[in-house]
């Protein structure tokens, strides 16, 4: 019987909380998940995996806000549709507003399924995929920069983003794959393994090599590897409507649920005192 959205969230949200905890310098427990801080501008400045274990008190929420605002950054919380209503109401009462949405796509990994069938035209000619060892710092640096090049095509990658990417790709629980053609690095993809879930992430392909099936090949390779490691579910977090989402659906992913990130504007930005 297929997993429900709620069952998928119970597997995926703790996995995400753990990778945040493992890759972020400053972490505290919050509402059954974690809240992390790296430095101003870092994506790691957020709370995730929260509100899934029951009611959340006002004191917990206030402590979370102080954790961030005392460090000079906006308090941000990622909410799944299954977060307890006390957390949702408590954040709303304290002036949190919507910052962004993320779709969580999921795919079960039945034993014996022929995953290569998701590549109707086979693997692109000349494409080689190599898994980077966690001890290969030079290759991980290349992978970090290539990963972020898709988000910062002008090459001006913020230091906070690069540091966060380095930390995440260097984790023992993260598998990183470098794609090359004729020895030239052209794409990268990674997957974070946590429990029975493998979350595909960090995919980026150089502009001249897109629309050749490289991203789908990276997806299938990672699915095969995490299934061998005992994962029964694969997930992908994606901004709604982008190419990653469409490619994921081509290899069998379906929409599981949508998350929302909410933030509490700092008083100096809002032009008013904190409520």
N, C-alpha and C positions, 0 to 999 in steps of 0.2 A: 504494500500500500504506500503511495507516495507520501512524503513528509509534508505536513502542513506548514504554512508560513510561520506560525508560532513555534513549531518544532525546529524549523531552520534557524530562527532567531536565537533560540536557546543554545544552539551549537555555534553559530557565527559570532554573536555579540561577545561572549566570553573569550573567544579566540582573538578578536580584535583588541579587547581590553588587555590581554596578555602581551600582544606584540607592542602595544603602546608602553606598557610597563617595562618590558625588556629593552626597549630602544630609547627611552627618555630619561634624562639625568635626574629629574625631580618628579617623583610620583607619590600620590597619596590615595588611599581608598576613598571611594565616594559612592554611596547609593548602590552597593553591590557590584560596582565596576571600579574604574580608576579615573583619576584626573592627573594630567601630566603638564609639566612646564619645562621648556628647554631654554628659549630666549625669545625676545620680542620678534614677531614675524614668523615664528615656526608653526607648522601645522600641528605639531605635537602639543600645542597649548590648547587642550580640550579635554573634556570628560567623555568617556564612552563606555558602553556595556552597562549602562545604568538603568535603574528602576525596574529590573526584572524580578526582584526578590521580595516585593511587597512595598508597603508604604514608606515614604521618605519624609523625614521630619523637617520642620522649618530650620532647626538648628543645623542640620546637615547642609541644607541649601545655603544658609548664611555663611557657613564655614567655607564652602566651595567658592562662593563669591569673594570672600576675603583672601583666599589662597591666590586667586588671580589678580585681583585689584591691588593687593599689597605688593605685587610684582610689576605693576604698571601696565597690565594687559587686560583686555576684555575677557570676561568669563564666558566660555563657550561650552555648550553641552550638545552632544549628538544623541538624538532621541529616536528610538524605534517606535512603531505603532503599539508595541506591547509594554511600553514604560508605564509604571503605575500612575494613576490619575493624580495622586498627591504631588508627585514630582512635576507633572505638567502644569498643574494649577499653581504650585509654588513658584515656578519659574515665571509664569505669566504675571503673577501678582507682583513680582519684583522687576518688571520692565523688560524681560527678555523678548527679543524680536527675531523673526526668521532671517537667517543668513544664507542658507543654501539647502538644496535637496540632493539626495543621493539614492539611486535605485540599487537595491541588492538583488542580483541575479543569482540563480542557483541551478545546479545540475547534480543529480544523483549519479553515482559511479558503480553500477551493478558489476559484479565479477563476471568476467567473460565477454562483456560487451566489446564489439569491434569498434574502437574509437577512431581508428584510421578512416573508417567510413565517413567521418565528418569532413574529410578532405576529398571531395568528388573528383578533383583534378590531380590528386596526389601532391607530393611535396615539391616545392619549386626547384627547378633544375639548378644545381650548383650550391644550394643552400646547405650550410653546415651549422649544427647547433652544438655548443659546448657548455657543459655546466661548470661554472667557476667555483673553485674551492674557496672556502671561507678564509683560508690563509693566504690567498693570492691577492694581496693588497693593491697591486698595480691594476689588475684586471677589474677588481671591484671599483676602483676609482673611475676607470673607463666606463664601467656599467652605470655608475651613479650619474655621471655627466651625460651619458647617452639617454638614460631614463628621463632626465629633466629637460633635455633638449626639445622634447616634444611639447613641453609646457612653456618653455622660454626660447622660442626659435631665434631670438636676437642674440642668444648666447650669454645674456646678462642674468646669470643664475644667482639669486640671493644666497648669501652664505648660510643663513638659517635653513633654507631648503636643502642645500647641498649637504650640510652636516646631518640633517635628519635622514636623508636618503642613504648616506654612508652608514649610519648606525643601523638602519633597518636591513640593508643588504648584507651587512656583516654578521647578522645573527645566525647562530647554528640552525635555527628553525626556518631560515629563509633559503630557498634554492634559487640560484640566479643562472640564467641561460643567456649566452652571447651568440647571436646569429651573425654569420659571416658569409660572404660570397667572394670567391677568389682571394681569401685572406683578409678582405676588408670588413671591419665591423659595420653592420648595417642596421641591427636591431637588438633589443634586449627585452627580456621578460623575466619576472620572478614570481615566486609563489611562497606564501607563508603557511607553514604547516602547524596546526594546533589541534591536538586531539584527533578527532575523526574528520576534521575539516581542512581542506586546502584552499586558500584564498589566492586567486590569480591577481597579480598586481604589477605595477611598474613596467608596463609595456610601452615601448616607443620604437618607431621605425623611421629611419632617415627619409626625407621627402622623395628622393629619387628612386626609392625601392618600395613605395607603397602600392597598394592595389595589385600585389603579386601573390597574395596568399601567405605572406610571411607571418602576419599576426595570428592567423588561424592555425598555422603550423606550430607556432610557439604555444598556442593554447592546447592543442592536442598533445604535444610532447609533455607539457606540465601535467595534464590530466592523467596520462599514462603513469608518470612517475609518482604522483601522490596516491594513486590507487594502489600501486605496488607497496607504498608505505602504510597502507591500512586505512586510508581515507575513504569514507563512504559518500562524502558530499564535497562539491567544489562550489566556491562562490566568487563573485566579482562585484566590486563596488564601482558604480559608474554614474557620472553626471547624466541626467536624462537626455536621450536623443543623440548622443555622440557616436562616432564610428565604433568604438569599443563595444558598446551595447549591441549594435547590429551584428558585429562579428561574433559576439558571444552567442547570440540567438542562432546563428548559423551552425554552431557546433553543439546545439542542444540545450543551452541555458534558457531558463524562463524567469519571468519576473516573480520574485518572492515577496518583497515588501519595499516600501519607500521610507527612508529616514530623513529627518530634518535636523539641521544644525541651527541652534538658536544662540544668540549672544546678547549680553547686557551691555549697552553702550556705556562707556566710561562717562562720568559726570561732566568732565571737561569737553567731551565730544557732544553730549546731548544738550549741553547748555543749561543744565539744571542740576539740582542736588540729588543725591541718591535717595530713593524712597526708603 
